[in-house]
Structures are given as structure tokens and as C-alpha cells.
Amino acid sequence: MWNFPLFPDAASSMAGQVDALYFFLVAVSLFFTVLIFAGCGYFAIKFKRVDENFIPAGQKDNMVLEVVWSVIPFFITLVMFAWGAVIFFRVYTPPEGAMEMYAVGKQWMWKTQHPEGHREINELHVPVGRDIKMTMTTEDVIHSFFIPAFRVKKDVVPGKYTTMWFKPTKVGKYHLFCAEYCGNQHSGMIGSVHVMEPADYEAWLAGVNRGETMAQAGERLFTRLGCASCHQEDNKGRCPTLKDIYSKPVPLQNGQRVIADESYLRESILKPQAKIVAGYQNQEMPTFQGQVSEDGLLQIVAYIKTLTKPDAVAAVAAPAAAAPKPATKGGNKK
């Protein structure tokens, strides 16, 4: 038990910042705990009742004291809030150019996949010193992807994609947990994250039999489902073209715009009527709910992302001032 660590290794770029905030919160809590209990003991002894008939003199109001012990804690909590908000936005805002990985939660395992096509169960291999962006979803109930050594945790919610990122800084093997109770075998939903030197990671990746990449698998599935017959690259099909659409604003029939990110593409496949693209009819787009697994959806999304050239990814555009052209009632999305 003497070797039991109080804290897990700090093995990511954000671990030090999270720990610093944690220690600050603990220090403030301990300081005020000691101060309050010491004050209670001091005043209990100083003003103890020695005579049942003794009536203490009245106390005058002290406005300065009231202001001090109200304002000081207020500013301390503001520091906590601001500090925590800064770390929160850093943790949940993936940097540009991050290496993309994918994870699907399922009772009771983690299924991870690399863009190159290799799949793992309850394991994830990543190179040290690289920003890693995780795109995650679940096949059944809510899970939570938690790597204590990296100080990152994100709920994985049914029916949507959630993202998180980390940058491992130490080579080693680290715990991967589900931090959300997900059933009677929740405690067994554990895994490992293997952080490797870049050369070792490339050697490991080259040594596995990965077959087709995620984008290639997505293209095959895209063709098998007949999507290519409607979503033509020249935009002459019955549905909008998917070329150069990823990460761009898409005008909808209701006058709004939505960014074509992973969540939008997933929703477009499963619920075509949810967000209808201006100028298209919803009866032309069937739903693929129940026909494509979560792994297949990730593969299709990976393929659609390859249709957008890196230099064609546009910044989020402001909604147009003019209303979109009139369209028939209903519409297609994607």
C-alpha cells in the first residue's frame, strides 16, 4: 500500500493545468475549513456562558467587516470560475491538424478505430507528442470515455457524436475507463491507452493487418447503399453534392445555416427530414436508420470528409441577410 499513488501520472499537455486548478481548490477549501473551525473553537471558549443570569452586552454592527467577508470570497470564487472556464474551453476545443481517432462504446467494451483502418477492442495506440482528436458515439446507453493520466473525460451519448482531445507527453501504458454507470458489468468496461514513440507507432501501424482504410470502407458502403446515384459530384443528382461540403455552412429551407460537421452528416443519414437543404425535397432521401451500424456511419463520414480538399474548408459564414430562394414544401438534407 505504500506504493499506492495518490494521483495518476500526469501524462498529457493539459494534466499540469488541471492539477494546478485542483490543488488551488483544495488549498482554498482547507484554508477556510481551518479558519472557520478555529474561529468556532476560539469564540466558543472566549464567550462561554459562566453564569446563567449573565446577559452579554449588545454588539454594534460592523459594516466594514460584513463587506470584507463578503467581497473576498466573491473574488476568490470569480478566480475559480475564470480559471476553470479557461481550462474547460482548452480541453474541449480540439486544435487544428489533430490526428483523428474514433471510438464507439458498447456494453461493455470500447471499440476504437484508426483512420488507416485498424480496429482495436479496449485498447488505443497513439504516438507521443501528437494532438489526438477523439470522435465518439455509443451503440446503446450513455458511457464516458475517461483517461485519468491525461485528465480528460467526456460523456459518450446515444444518437450523437461527442469529441475530445489530448496530447500525450509520456510514453507508457495508461488506464482507460468508462466513468458513467452503464449496466451490471460497468466495472469491467476498462481498457488501455498505449503511448508510443512516433517511430514505434508507425512500425506498429505498419505491422497490423488493417486492410482498407476507414475512408475506403466508407466509400464501399456509400456505393452499396446507392448514395452515389443521388449525391453526384457535379451536383446534377436529385440530392445535394457532397463534394467540398465538410466543415462548410449549408443553407436550410427555414433560412438558417448549419455547419456540415460530423454530427450534421450523421443526422443527415439517419434523419433526412431533420434539417432540409434549401431547394430539395425530403421524399427523395430515405432514412438509413437501423441499416448502418455506428462503425459504418463513422466510415461513411470519414469518406465524405475526403471529398473536401484541405484548402477548400471554409470558415463559418454569417447567415445571409437575404432569405433563401423559395422551395417546395419538405426537403432533403445532406
FENZI-V765770 format. One record per residue. N is the residue number from 0. RES is the residue in one letter. PHI is phi in degrees with one decimal (none if undefined). PSI is psi in whole degrees, 0 to 359 (999 if undefined). Layout:
# FENZI-V765770
n=N res=RES phi=PHI psi=PSI
n=N res=RES phi=PHI psi=PSI
This chain:
# FENZI-V765770
n=0 res=M phi=none psi=338
n=1 res=W phi=-67.2 psi=339
n=2 res=N phi=-92.1 psi=3
n=3 res=F phi=-70.6 psi=121
n=4 res=P phi=-77.4 psi=138
n=5 res=L phi=-71.4 psi=326
n=6 res=F phi=-129.9 psi=147
n=7 res=P phi=-69.7 psi=166
n=8 res=D phi=-55.6 psi=145
n=9 res=A phi=-94.1 psi=96
n=10 res=A phi=-119.9 psi=24
n=11 res=S phi=-140.0 psi=167
n=12 res=S phi=-66.8 psi=336
n=13 res=M phi=-94.9 psi=349
n=14 res=A phi=-60.9 psi=317
n=15 res=G phi=-63.2 psi=320
n=16 res=Q phi=-67.8 psi=318
n=17 res=V phi=-65.0 psi=317
n=18 res=D phi=-64.0 psi=320
n=19 res=A phi=-61.6 psi=316
n=20 res=L phi=-64.5 psi=318
n=21 res=Y phi=-60.8 psi=313
n=22 res=F phi=-65.1 psi=325
n=23 res=F phi=-63.3 psi=314
n=24 res=L phi=-62.6 psi=319
n=25 res=V phi=-65.7 psi=318
n=26 res=A phi=-63.6 psi=316
n=27 res=V phi=-63.5 psi=318
n=28 res=S phi=-63.6 psi=316
n=29 res=L phi=-64.8 psi=319
n=30 res=F phi=-59.5 psi=311
n=31 res=F phi=-74.0 psi=332
n=32 res=T phi=-64.1 psi=312
n=33 res=V phi=-64.0 psi=317
n=34 res=L phi=-60.9 psi=315
n=35 res=I phi=-69.0 psi=315
n=36 res=F phi=-69.6 psi=325
n=37 res=A phi=-65.8 psi=319
n=38 res=G phi=-63.9 psi=319
n=39 res=C phi=-61.9 psi=317
n=40 res=G phi=-66.5 psi=318
n=41 res=Y phi=-62.2 psi=311
n=42 res=F phi=-71.6 psi=330
n=43 res=A phi=-64.6 psi=323
n=44 res=I phi=-77.4 psi=316
n=45 res=K phi=-66.6 psi=321
n=46 res=F phi=-110.0 psi=29
n=47 res=K phi=-65.3 psi=150
n=48 res=R phi=-83.9 psi=117
n=49 res=V phi=-101.2 psi=343
n=50 res=D phi=-140.5 psi=127
n=51 res=E phi=-62.7 psi=335
n=52 res=N phi=-94.0 psi=1
n=53 res=F phi=-75.9 psi=131
n=54 res=I phi=-115.2 psi=113
n=55 res=P phi=-68.7 psi=154
n=56 res=A phi=-71.1 psi=151
n=57 res=G phi=-66.4 psi=151
n=58 res=Q phi=-103.1 psi=138
n=59 res=K phi=-82.0 psi=149
n=60 res=D phi=-66.6 psi=142
n=61 res=N phi=-122.1 psi=92
n=62 res=M phi=-63.4 psi=323
n=63 res=V phi=-61.2 psi=314
n=64 res=L phi=-63.2 psi=319
n=65 res=E phi=-60.8 psi=317
n=66 res=V phi=-67.0 psi=317
n=67 res=V phi=-61.4 psi=310
n=68 res=W phi=-80.1 psi=2
n=69 res=S phi=-99.6 psi=318
n=70 res=V phi=-73.8 psi=317
n=71 res=I phi=-60.7 psi=310
n=72 res=P phi=-61.5 psi=328
n=73 res=F phi=-62.2 psi=314
n=74 res=F phi=-70.2 psi=328
n=75 res=I phi=-64.1 psi=317
n=76 res=T phi=-67.2 psi=328
n=77 res=L phi=-63.9 psi=320
n=78 res=V phi=-62.3 psi=316
n=79 res=M phi=-59.1 psi=315
n=80 res=F phi=-63.6 psi=311
n=81 res=A phi=-63.1 psi=315
n=82 res=W phi=-61.0 psi=313
n=83 res=G phi=-63.9 psi=322
n=84 res=A phi=-64.9 psi=319
n=85 res=V phi=-61.4 psi=314
n=86 res=I phi=-66.0 psi=321
n=87 res=F phi=-57.9 psi=311
n=88 res=F phi=-69.0 psi=329
n=89 res=R phi=-68.5 psi=319
n=90 res=V phi=-68.1 psi=323
n=91 res=Y phi=-104.2 psi=18
n=92 res=T phi=-120.2 psi=97
n=93 res=P phi=-62.2 psi=138
n=94 res=P phi=-73.6 psi=158
n=95 res=E phi=-65.5 psi=143
n=96 res=G phi=78.8 psi=13
n=97 res=A phi=-69.5 psi=146
n=98 res=M phi=-70.1 psi=130
n=99 res=E phi=-94.4 psi=132
n=100 res=M phi=-128.4 psi=161
n=101 res=Y phi=-131.6 psi=144
n=102 res=A phi=-141.3 psi=139
n=103 res=V phi=-126.2 psi=124
n=104 res=G phi=-87.1 psi=144
n=105 res=K phi=-154.3 psi=139
n=106 res=Q phi=-61.4 psi=113
n=107 res=W phi=-129.9 psi=79
n=108 res=M phi=-156.3 psi=162
n=109 res=W phi=-109.9 psi=126
n=110 res=K phi=-107.2 psi=117
n=111 res=T phi=-113.5 psi=153
n=112 res=Q phi=-143.7 psi=140
n=113 res=H phi=-94.0 psi=151
n=114 res=P phi=-55.5 psi=330
n=115 res=E phi=-70.3 psi=350
n=116 res=G phi=111.9 psi=343
n=117 res=H phi=-70.4 psi=137
n=118 res=R phi=-113.9 psi=149
n=119 res=E phi=-135.6 psi=154
n=120 res=I phi=-116.7 psi=120
n=121 res=N phi=58.7 psi=23
n=122 res=E phi=-143.8 psi=154
n=123 res=L phi=-149.2 psi=121
n=124 res=H phi=-101.7 psi=129
n=125 res=V phi=-139.5 psi=154
n=126 res=P phi=-83.4 psi=148
n=127 res=V phi=-73.9 psi=147
n=128 res=G phi=79.1 psi=8
n=129 res=R phi=-111.6 psi=140
n=130 res=D phi=-70.4 psi=127
n=131 res=I phi=-117.3 psi=123
n=132 res=K phi=-104.4 psi=124
n=133 res=M phi=-101.4 psi=126
n=134 res=T phi=-106.6 psi=122
n=135 res=M phi=-132.2 psi=150
n=136 res=T phi=-154.1 psi=182
n=137 res=T phi=-139.0 psi=151
n=138 res=E phi=-89.3 psi=345
n=139 res=D phi=-137.9 psi=273
n=140 res=V phi=-108.9 psi=179
n=141 res=I phi=-70.2 psi=131
n=142 res=H phi=-121.7 psi=178
n=143 res=S phi=-145.2 psi=119
n=144 res=F phi=-84.7 psi=112
n=145 res=F phi=-131.4 psi=121
n=146 res=I phi=-119.1 psi=96
n=147 res=P phi=-55.6 psi=319
n=148 res=A phi=-66.4 psi=337
n=149 res=F phi=-95.7 psi=351
n=150 res=R phi=60.2 psi=39
n=151 res=V phi=-127.9 psi=143
n=152 res=K phi=-155.8 psi=135
n=153 res=K phi=-146.2 psi=133
n=154 res=D phi=-67.2 psi=142
n=155 res=V phi=-110.9 psi=113
n=156 res=V phi=-109.2 psi=137
n=157 res=P phi=-61.3 psi=141
n=158 res=G phi=83.7 psi=6
n=159 res=K phi=-156.2 psi=167
n=160 res=Y phi=-101.1 psi=139
n=161 res=T phi=-122.5 psi=151
n=162 res=T phi=-126.7 psi=153
n=163 res=M phi=-152.1 psi=166
n=164 res=W phi=-145.4 psi=160
n=165 res=F phi=-156.5 psi=161
n=166 res=K phi=-130.1 psi=99
n=167 res=P phi=-66.0 psi=140
n=168 res=T phi=-118.7 psi=353
n=169 res=K phi=-132.7 psi=134
n=170 res=V phi=-70.2 psi=137
n=171 res=G phi=162.2 psi=185
n=172 res=K phi=-115.2 psi=126
n=173 res=Y phi=-128.2 psi=153
n=174 res=H phi=-70.7 psi=145
n=175 res=L phi=-125.3 psi=124
n=176 res=F phi=-123.1 psi=162
n=177 res=C phi=-98.0 psi=120
n=178 res=A phi=-101.1 psi=15
n=179 res=E phi=-126.6 psi=125
n=180 res=Y phi=-58.3 psi=123
n=181 res=C phi=-128.7 psi=16
n=182 res=G phi=136.9 psi=182
n=183 res=N phi=-71.8 psi=350
n=184 res=Q phi=-114.6 psi=27
n=185 res=H phi=-56.9 psi=319
n=186 res=S phi=-65.3 psi=341
n=187 res=G phi=-93.2 psi=1
n=188 res=M phi=-87.2 psi=76
n=189 res=I phi=-128.1 psi=162
n=190 res=G phi=-159.9 psi=196
n=191 res=S phi=-139.3 psi=144
n=192 res=V phi=-110.8 psi=121
n=193 res=H phi=-101.6 psi=114
n=194 res=V phi=-97.7 psi=124
n=195 res=M phi=-124.6 psi=158
n=196 res=E phi=-62.9 psi=147
n=197 res=P phi=-51.9 psi=317
n=198 res=A phi=-65.9 psi=320
n=199 res=D phi=-66.9 psi=323
n=200 res=Y phi=-64.8 psi=316
n=201 res=E phi=-63.7 psi=321
n=202 res=A phi=-65.7 psi=318
n=203 res=W phi=-62.7 psi=317
n=204 res=L phi=-65.2 psi=323
n=205 res=A phi=-73.6 psi=337
n=206 res=G phi=-86.9 psi=350
n=207 res=V phi=-92.8 psi=151
n=208 res=N phi=-88.2 psi=90
n=209 res=R phi=-95.2 psi=346
n=210 res=G phi=66.0 psi=228
n=211 res=E phi=-82.3 psi=154
n=212 res=T phi=-73.8 psi=170
n=213 res=M phi=-61.0 psi=318
n=214 res=A phi=-64.3 psi=321
n=215 res=Q phi=-66.6 psi=318
n=216 res=A phi=-63.9 psi=321
n=217 res=G phi=-66.0 psi=322
n=218 res=E phi=-65.1 psi=319
n=219 res=R phi=-62.3 psi=316
n=220 res=L phi=-67.9 psi=322
n=221 res=F phi=-59.2 psi=318
n=222 res=T phi=-73.4 psi=319
n=223 res=R phi=-62.9 psi=325
n=224 res=L phi=-80.4 psi=356
n=225 res=G phi=80.5 psi=15
n=226 res=C phi=-66.3 psi=327
n=227 res=A phi=-66.6 psi=336
n=228 res=S phi=-71.2 psi=335
n=229 res=C phi=-102.5 psi=320
n=230 res=H phi=-92.6 psi=78
n=231 res=Q phi=-86.9 psi=146
n=232 res=E phi=-65.2 psi=332
n=233 res=D phi=-83.5 psi=4
n=234 res=N phi=64.7 psi=27
n=235 res=K phi=-105.1 psi=6
n=236 res=G phi=-83.7 psi=182
n=237 res=R phi=-75.9 psi=346
n=238 res=C phi=-123.1 psi=162
n=239 res=P phi=-61.6 psi=149
n=240 res=T phi=-69.3 psi=149
n=241 res=L phi=-102.5 psi=3
n=242 res=K phi=-72.9 psi=131
n=243 res=D phi=54.9 psi=37
n=244 res=I phi=-101.7 psi=332
n=245 res=Y phi=-61.5 psi=133
n=246 res=S phi=71.1 psi=13
n=247 res=K phi=-106.9 psi=157
n=248 res=P phi=-74.1 psi=137
n=249 res=V phi=-116.2 psi=124
n=250 res=P phi=-75.2 psi=135
n=251 res=L phi=-107.5 psi=164
n=252 res=Q phi=-67.2 psi=337
n=253 res=N phi=-84.2 psi=7
n=254 res=G phi=91.3 psi=351
n=255 res=Q phi=-87.8 psi=173
n=256 res=R phi=-129.2 psi=148
n=257 res=V phi=-135.7 psi=144
n=258 res=I phi=-81.4 psi=132
n=259 res=A phi=-80.6 psi=73
n=260 res=D phi=-95.7 psi=190
n=261 res=E phi=-60.4 psi=318
n=262 res=S phi=-64.9 psi=320
n=263 res=Y phi=-65.2 psi=317
n=264 res=L phi=-64.6 psi=319
n=265 res=R phi=-62.1 psi=314
n=266 res=E phi=-63.1 psi=325
n=267 res=S phi=-63.8 psi=327
n=268 res=I phi=-76.4 psi=320
n=269 res=L phi=-91.6 psi=327
n=270 res=K phi=-134.1 psi=77
n=271 res=P phi=-60.9 psi=334
n=272 res=Q phi=-84.3 psi=354
n=273 res=A phi=-66.9 psi=315
n=274 res=K phi=-135.4 psi=106
n=275 res=I phi=-94.8 psi=126
n=276 res=V phi=-70.2 psi=139
n=277 res=A phi=-58.1 psi=128
n=278 res=G phi=95.3 psi=5
n=279 res=Y phi=-127.2 psi=157
n=280 res=Q phi=-106.0 psi=137
n=281 res=N phi=-71.1 psi=336
n=282 res=Q phi=-68.6 psi=347
n=283 res=E phi=-85.4 psi=350
n=284 res=M phi=-114.8 psi=108
n=285 res=P phi=-77.1 psi=159
n=286 res=T phi=-88.0 psi=144
n=287 res=F phi=-108.8 psi=22
n=288 res=Q phi=-60.0 psi=127
n=289 res=G phi=84.7 psi=351
n=290 res=Q phi=-99.5 psi=342
n=291 res=V phi=-127.4 psi=132
n=292 res=S phi=-74.9 psi=170
n=293 res=E phi=-63.7 psi=324
n=294 res=D phi=-64.3 psi=319
n=295 res=G phi=-65.7 psi=322
n=296 res=L phi=-62.6 psi=318
n=297 res=L phi=-62.4 psi=323
n=298 res=Q phi=-68.7 psi=318
n=299 res=I phi=-63.2 psi=317
n=300 res=V phi=-62.0 psi=319
n=301 res=A phi=-61.2 psi=321
n=302 res=Y phi=-66.9 psi=316
n=303 res=I phi=-62.0 psi=325
n=304 res=K phi=-64.7 psi=330
n=305 res=T phi=-73.4 psi=344
n=306 res=L phi=-76.6 psi=351
n=307 res=T phi=-105.8 psi=122
n=308 res=K phi=-70.0 psi=146
n=309 res=P phi=-55.2 psi=322
n=310 res=D phi=-80.6 psi=358
n=311 res=A phi=-99.1 psi=356
n=312 res=V phi=-71.4 psi=116
n=313 res=A phi=-93.4 psi=157
n=314 res=A phi=-72.5 psi=160
n=315 res=V phi=-65.0 psi=122
n=316 res=A phi=-88.3 psi=149
n=317 res=A phi=-72.9 psi=149
n=318 res=P phi=-57.3 psi=141
n=319 res=A phi=-67.1 psi=144
n=320 res=A phi=-70.6 psi=323
n=321 res=A phi=-82.9 psi=149
n=322 res=A phi=-71.7 psi=150
n=323 res=P phi=-69.4 psi=162
n=324 res=K phi=-63.4 psi=147
n=325 res=P phi=-60.1 psi=147
n=326 res=A phi=-138.7 psi=165
n=327 res=T phi=-67.6 psi=158
n=328 res=K phi=-63.4 psi=137
n=329 res=G phi=87.9 psi=190
n=330 res=G phi=161.4 psi=169
n=331 res=N phi=-105.5 psi=159
n=332 res=K phi=-116.7 psi=196
n=333 res=K phi=68.8 psi=999
